[in-house]
Each structure stands twice: as structure tokens, then as C-alpha cells.
Amino acid sequence: MSLAIIFGTNLRHHRKLKGLTQSALADQISLSTEMISKIERGVASPSFANVEKLSEVLNVPEVALFGACLAVSGSGERGQVL
């Protein structure tokens, strides 16, 4: 699965958790609703500045939008960020 698809899926998930429509999110970060739709479908990618804005509005760390997580070893110790 491509990074654009992962990012878009995570963006949609967090947007819906916040109860925001694509239009409401677009207004808050000064993008068009069409651009939010394209990002969520993995057709377009946001700039780094817009990733920061999205993370701020959705109140999630930037890495949450990229699907990063900590791997946990069998012993319970934290591993590397995936």
C-alpha cells in the first residue's frame, strides 16, 4: 500500500473522529474541499506545511497521519518506529 493511500486513510479516520466534514476541515486549513478529497483518496499529497496544519487541527501528531507506530517485541520492550 502506498504512503499516499495510508496518509489519506488516516486523515479520513481522524477527520471523522473529530466530527468534521471535508468542507469544514478544508476551511480550517485554507484548502479546497476537492483537495481534501484528493488527499483522502491518495490521489494528491499535501505539502509539509499542510501536514502540520492538518495535525494541529485534528490534534494528532504528524506521524499518526503517516501510519507510524511502535513495534513491540515479544519481551514487551519498545522497538523502532515503523
Secondary structure, 3 states (H helix, E strand, C coil): CCHHHHHHHHHHHHHHHCCCCHHHHHHHHCCCHHHHHHHHHCCCCCCHHHHHHHHHHHCCCHHHHCCCCEEECCCCCEEEEC
